[in-house]
Amino acid sequence: MGGIEWVFKNDLEDSMAKNGYWVVCYKSVSNPATVSEYAKLAATALEALGGRVIVGGKPAKTHEVGVDQSVVIVEFENLEKAVAAYDSDLYRSALKVLDRAAQRDFRIVEGR
């Protein structure tokens, strides 16, 4: 790629906001009914907060130390909105319902 094309491509990439993601891997579920209720409330909250579930379900295949439990990935417009959504009163209400019905590995990450 030539010099000017490379500069333009990098400037364009830098000016584009990177999406933010919730990456949630369930480790165990002790109360499936409660998790189901949480999921309904969380879906409503996420819709209002600008989140979009792009992956949700059990793995088709696990490798290494993978756990055969649900994985959920939620996409947001940017990292700041992903963090703000988790901290919001709307999502916290859903989270209170979940309580200790599941153990999860919950990460908020920035896309590329």
Buried (B, 14 or more C-beta within 10 A) or exposed (E): EEEEEEEEEEEEEEEEEBBBBBBBBBEEBEBEEBBEBBBEBBBBBBEEBBBEBEEEEEEEEEEEEEBEBBBBBBBBBBBEBBBBBBEBEBBEEBBEBBEEBBEBEEEBBBEE
